[in-house]
Amino acid sequence: MYLKPWGIRTFKELQQACQELMYVNNYQRAIEQLGQLSPNQFEQLIAKLHPDERPKKVLYDFNN
């Protein structure tokens, strides 16, 4: 039912739509948590940084 608005009727059309969606998500869509960069742009940015300068994600252990 969620594919109806896309007009996808065949498996081949589904494969093509998935490829297009992956491209948009990885190369065109800006992500707020990545500083309004696409995932590809963010990866290129952090690859240029020294490991000590790269952003760090803080994880929490809720059991302690």
N, CA, C and O atoms as CSV, one atom per row, in Angstrom:
chain,resi,resn,atom,element,x,y,z
A,1,MET,N,N,0.805,-1.201,0.000
A,1,MET,CA,C,0.000,0.000,0.000
A,1,MET,C,C,0.848,1.265,0.000
A,1,MET,O,O,0.443,2.265,-0.593
A,2,TYR,N,N,2.023,1.253,0.653
A,2,TYR,CA,C,2.841,2.460,0.669
A,2,TYR,C,C,3.541,2.707,-0.662
A,2,TYR,O,O,4.100,3.783,-0.870
A,3,LEU,N,N,3.521,1.728,-1.570
A,3,LEU,CA,C,4.134,1.913,-2.885
A,3,LEU,C,C,3.167,2.528,-3.889
A,3,LEU,O,O,3.594,2.991,-4.947
A,4,LYS,N,N,1.885,2.540,-3.581
A,4,LYS,CA,C,0.895,3.055,-4.530
A,4,LYS,C,C,1.187,4.477,-4.986
A,4,LYS,O,O,1.109,4.739,-6.186
A,5,PRO,N,N,1.521,5.419,-4.091
A,5,PRO,CA,C,1.795,6.781,-4.563
A,5,PRO,C,C,2.993,6.860,-5.518
A,5,PRO,O,O,3.090,7.794,-6.314
A,6,TRP,N,N,3.895,5.890,-5.442
A,6,TRP,CA,C,5.077,5.877,-6.307
A,6,TRP,C,C,4.750,5.301,-7.686
A,6,TRP,O,O,5.519,5.481,-8.630
A,7,GLY,N,N,3.629,4.620,-7.805
A,7,GLY,CA,C,3.257,4.019,-9.082
A,7,GLY,C,C,4.104,2.804,-9.428
A,7,GLY,O,O,4.272,2.483,-10.605
A,8,ILE,N,N,4.638,2.127,-8.423
A,8,ILE,CA,C,5.496,0.959,-8.649
A,8,ILE,C,C,4.615,-0.270,-8.798
A,8,ILE,O,O,3.804,-0.588,-7.928
A,9,ARG,N,N,4.794,-0.961,-9.935
A,9,ARG,CA,C,3.978,-2.130,-10.190
A,9,ARG,C,C,4.796,-3.403,-10.390
A,9,ARG,O,O,4.269,-4.506,-10.247
A,10,THR,N,N,6.075,-3.257,-10.719
A,10,THR,CA,C,6.892,-4.438,-10.988
A,10,THR,C,C,8.119,-4.441,-10.079
A,10,THR,O,O,8.478,-3.430,-9.475
A,11,PHE,N,N,8.746,-5.611,-10.006
A,11,PHE,CA,C,9.957,-5.730,-9.207
A,11,PHE,C,C,11.074,-4.865,-9.793
A,11,PHE,O,O,11.851,-4.271,-9.046
A,12,LYS,N,N,11.157,-4.792,-11.095
A,12,LYS,CA,C,12.179,-3.959,-11.742
A,12,LYS,C,C,11.976,-2.482,-11.387
A,12,LYS,O,O,12.945,-1.778,-11.104
A,13,GLU,N,N,10.743,-2.015,-11.401
A,13,GLU,CA,C,10.451,-0.628,-11.009
A,13,GLU,C,C,10.817,-0.397,-9.545
A,13,GLU,O,O,11.310,0.673,-9.191
A,14,LEU,N,N,10.579,-1.394,-8.697
A,14,LEU,CA,C,10.940,-1.293,-7.285
A,14,LEU,C,C,12.455,-1.189,-7.123
A,14,LEU,O,O,12.941,-0.380,-6.332
A,15,GLN,N,N,13.197,-1.999,-7.865
A,15,GLN,CA,C,14.658,-1.935,-7.804
A,15,GLN,C,C,15.161,-0.561,-8.234
A,15,GLN,O,O,16.056,-0.006,-7.597
A,16,GLN,N,N,14.606,-0.013,-9.291
A,16,GLN,CA,C,15.013,1.303,-9.780
A,16,GLN,C,C,14.685,2.388,-8.756
A,16,GLN,O,O,15.497,3.281,-8.513
A,17,ALA,N,N,13.505,2.310,-8.162
A,17,ALA,CA,C,13.110,3.297,-7.156
A,17,ALA,C,C,14.032,3.225,-5.943
A,17,ALA,O,O,14.384,4.256,-5.370
A,18,CYS,N,N,14.421,2.025,-5.552
A,18,CYS,CA,C,15.342,1.870,-4.416
A,18,CYS,C,C,16.696,2.488,-4.726
A,18,CYS,O,O,17.286,3.144,-3.867
A,19,GLN,N,N,17.195,2.292,-5.932
A,19,GLN,CA,C,18.471,2.888,-6.333
A,19,GLN,C,C,18.388,4.412,-6.294
A,19,GLN,O,O,19.300,5.075,-5.799
A,20,GLU,N,N,17.302,4.961,-6.812
A,20,GLU,CA,C,17.125,6.416,-6.815
A,20,GLU,C,C,17.019,6.958,-5.393
A,20,GLU,O,O,17.598,7.998,-5.078
A,21,LEU,N,N,16.284,6.260,-4.539
A,21,LEU,CA,C,16.117,6.689,-3.156
A,21,LEU,C,C,17.446,6.647,-2.406
A,21,LEU,O,O,17.751,7.560,-1.638
A,22,MET,N,N,18.235,5.602,-2.620
A,22,MET,CA,C,19.545,5.519,-1.967
A,22,MET,C,C,20.447,6.665,-2.420
A,22,MET,O,O,21.179,7.234,-1.610
A,23,TYR,N,N,20.399,7.008,-3.709
A,23,TYR,CA,C,21.214,8.114,-4.209
A,23,TYR,C,C,20.789,9.430,-3.552
A,23,TYR,O,O,21.630,10.189,-3.071
A,24,VAL,N,N,19.502,9.689,-3.537
A,24,VAL,CA,C,19.000,10.933,-2.937
A,24,VAL,C,C,19.379,10.999,-1.462
A,24,VAL,O,O,19.846,12.035,-0.988
A,25,ASN,N,N,19.183,9.900,-0.732
A,25,ASN,CA,C,19.483,9.897,0.701
A,25,ASN,C,C,20.968,10.072,0.985
A,25,ASN,O,O,21.328,10.714,1.972
A,26,ASN,N,N,21.826,9.525,0.159
A,26,ASN,CA,C,23.264,9.579,0.425
A,26,ASN,C,C,23.972,10.790,-0.168
A,26,ASN,O,O,25.014,11.195,0.348
A,27,TYR,N,N,23.438,11.379,-1.234
A,27,TYR,CA,C,24.152,12.449,-1.932
A,27,TYR,C,C,23.427,13.792,-1.964
A,27,TYR,O,O,24.073,14.820,-2.168
A,28,GLN,N,N,22.117,13.818,-1.770
A,28,GLN,CA,C,21.378,15.068,-1.924
A,28,GLN,C,C,20.662,15.528,-0.652
A,28,GLN,O,O,20.507,16.730,-0.437
A,29,ARG,N,N,20.232,14.610,0.175
A,29,ARG,CA,C,19.415,14.959,1.346
A,29,ARG,C,C,20.294,15.418,2.506
A,29,ARG,O,O,21.153,14.673,2.977
A,30,ALA,N,N,20.073,16.642,2.959
A,30,ALA,CA,C,20.813,17.185,4.103
A,30,ALA,C,C,20.221,16.634,5.396
A,30,ALA,O,O,19.002,16.563,5.555
A,31,ILE,N,N,21.096,16.250,6.310
A,31,ILE,CA,C,20.694,15.677,7.591
A,31,ILE,C,C,21.068,16.653,8.702
A,31,ILE,O,O,22.221,17.073,8.802
A,32,GLU,N,N,20.100,17.010,9.530
A,32,GLU,CA,C,20.336,17.985,10.599
A,32,GLU,C,C,21.454,17.534,11.537
A,32,GLU,O,O,22.314,18.333,11.908
A,33,GLN,N,N,21.443,16.257,11.920
A,33,GLN,CA,C,22.448,15.744,12.854
A,33,GLN,C,C,23.855,15.736,12.254
A,33,GLN,O,O,24.837,15.604,12.985
A,34,LEU,N,N,23.960,15.874,10.944
A,34,LEU,CA,C,25.265,15.914,10.276
A,34,LEU,C,C,25.636,17.336,9.881
A,34,LEU,O,O,26.477,17.539,9.005
A,35,GLY,N,N,25.019,18.313,10.517
A,35,GLY,CA,C,25.337,19.709,10.220
A,35,GLY,C,C,24.793,20.169,8.884
A,35,GLY,O,O,25.430,20.962,8.191
A,36,GLN,N,N,23.618,19.677,8.516
A,36,GLN,CA,C,22.956,20.002,7.244
A,36,GLN,C,C,23.780,19.550,6.034
A,36,GLN,O,O,23.705,20.160,4.967
A,37,LEU,N,N,24.555,18.493,6.199
A,37,LEU,CA,C,25.308,17.892,5.102
A,37,LEU,C,C,24.649,16.571,4.725
A,37,LEU,O,O,23.942,15.965,5.530
A,38,SER,N,N,24.889,16.136,3.499
A,38,SER,CA,C,24.452,14.799,3.122
A,38,SER,C,C,25.426,13.801,3.753
A,38,SER,O,O,26.538,14.185,4.113
A,39,PRO,N,N,25.037,12.536,3.895
A,39,PRO,CA,C,25.976,11.553,4.444
A,39,PRO,C,C,27.285,11.493,3.660
A,39,PRO,O,O,28.352,11.355,4.258
A,40,ASN,N,N,27.221,11.593,2.352
A,40,ASN,CA,C,28.433,11.579,1.536
A,40,ASN,C,C,29.317,12.784,1.830
A,40,ASN,O,O,30.530,12.639,1.981
A,41,GLN,N,N,28.728,13.962,1.913
A,41,GLN,CA,C,29.495,15.171,2.222
A,41,GLN,C,C,30.121,15.069,3.611
A,41,GLN,O,O,31.267,15.476,3.808
A,42,PHE,N,N,29.376,14.529,4.573
A,42,PHE,CA,C,29.878,14.385,5.934
A,42,PHE,C,C,31.069,13.428,5.970
A,42,PHE,O,O,32.067,13.709,6.634
A,43,GLU,N,N,30.974,12.310,5.267
A,43,GLU,CA,C,32.081,11.359,5.225
A,43,GLU,C,C,33.318,11.984,4.600
A,43,GLU,O,O,34.432,11.758,5.072
A,44,GLN,N,N,33.136,12.767,3.544
A,44,GLN,CA,C,34.274,13.442,2.914
A,44,GLN,C,C,34.906,14.438,3.879
A,44,GLN,O,O,36.130,14.559,3.936
A,45,LEU,N,N,34.079,15.145,4.632
A,45,LEU,CA,C,34.578,16.131,5.588
A,45,LEU,C,C,35.387,15.468,6.702
A,45,LEU,O,O,36.496,15.909,7.004
A,46,ILE,N,N,34.851,14.425,7.309
A,46,ILE,CA,C,35.564,13.817,8.436
A,46,ILE,C,C,36.792,13.034,7.981
A,46,ILE,O,O,37.723,12.844,8.763
A,47,ALA,N,N,36.807,12.579,6.736
A,47,ALA,CA,C,37.989,11.873,6.229
A,47,ALA,C,C,39.197,12.799,6.181
A,47,ALA,O,O,40.333,12.337,6.293
A,48,LYS,N,N,38.971,14.091,6.018
A,48,LYS,CA,C,40.055,15.075,5.944
A,48,LYS,C,C,40.564,15.484,7.327
A,48,LYS,O,O,41.647,16.057,7.446
A,49,LEU,N,N,39.788,15.191,8.365
A,49,LEU,CA,C,40.152,15.604,9.715
A,49,LEU,C,C,41.082,14.587,10.365
A,49,LEU,O,O,41.010,13.391,10.084
A,50,HIS,N,N,41.944,15.077,11.227
A,50,HIS,CA,C,42.769,14.201,12.054
A,50,HIS,C,C,41.822,13.434,12.977
A,50,HIS,O,O,40.817,13.994,13.414
A,51,PRO,N,N,42.114,12.164,13.286
A,51,PRO,CA,C,41.203,11.383,14.136
A,51,PRO,C,C,40.824,12.065,15.449
A,51,PRO,O,O,39.707,11.887,15.935
A,52,ASP,N,N,41.733,12.838,16.026
A,52,ASP,CA,C,41.413,13.540,17.278
A,52,ASP,C,C,40.416,14.676,17.078
A,52,ASP,O,O,39.768,15.102,18.034
A,53,GLU,N,N,40.286,15.175,15.848
A,53,GLU,CA,C,39.391,16.297,15.553
A,53,GLU,C,C,38.009,15.835,15.095
A,53,GLU,O,O,37.089,16.644,14.983
A,54,ARG,N,N,37.864,14.552,14.835
A,54,ARG,CA,C,36.593,14.040,14.323
A,54,ARG,C,C,35.517,14.086,15.399
A,54,ARG,O,O,35.812,13.913,16.582
A,55,PRO,N,N,34.261,14.320,14.992
A,55,PRO,CA,C,33.163,14.344,15.965
A,55,PRO,C,C,33.032,12.988,16.655
A,55,PRO,O,O,33.269,11.939,16.056
A,56,LYS,N,N,32.658,13.039,17.900
A,56,LYS,CA,C,32.495,11.811,18.673
A,56,LYS,C,C,31.045,11.694,19.139
A,56,LYS,O,O,30.425,12.673,19.556
A,57,LYS,N,N,30.538,10.499,19.059
A,57,LYS,CA,C,29.176,10.210,19.507
A,57,LYS,C,C,29.255,9.686,20.931
A,57,LYS,O,O,30.004,8.749,21.207
A,58,VAL,N,N,28.494,10.277,21.831
A,58,VAL,CA,C,28.471,9.847,23.223
A,58,VAL,C,C,27.366,8.810,23.385
A,58,VAL,O,O,26.207,9.058,23.053
A,59,LEU,N,N,27.747,7.648,23.898
A,59,LEU,CA,C,26.786,6.581,24.146
A,59,LEU,C,C,26.545,6.473,25.642
A,59,LEU,O,O,27.453,6.692,26.444
A,60,TYR,N,N,25.346,6.143,26.004
A,60,TYR,CA,C,24.970,6.054,27.410
A,60,TYR,C,C,24.632,4.619,27.777
A,60,TYR,O,O,24.000,3.898,27.005
A,61,ASP,N,N,25.059,4.219,28.958
A,61,ASP,CA,C,24.708,2.917,29.502
A,61,ASP,C,C,23.655,3.158,30.580
A,61,ASP,O,O,23.985,3.594,31.683
A,62,PHE,N,N,22.410,2.882,30.271
A,62,PHE,CA,C,21.316,3.172,31.190
A,62,PHE,C,C,21.207,2.142,32.317
A,62,PHE,O,O,20.393,2.306,33.226
A,63,ASN,N,N,22.013,1.094,32.265
A,63,ASN,CA,C,21.995,0.071,33.315
A,63,ASN,C,C,22.875,0.450,34.496
A,63,ASN,O,O,22.763,-0.166,35.556
A,64,ASN,N,N,23.740,1.435,34.351
A,64,ASN,CA,C,24.630,1.857,35.447
A,64,ASN,C,C,24.194,3.170,36.029
A,64,ASN,O,O,24.826,3.674,36.957
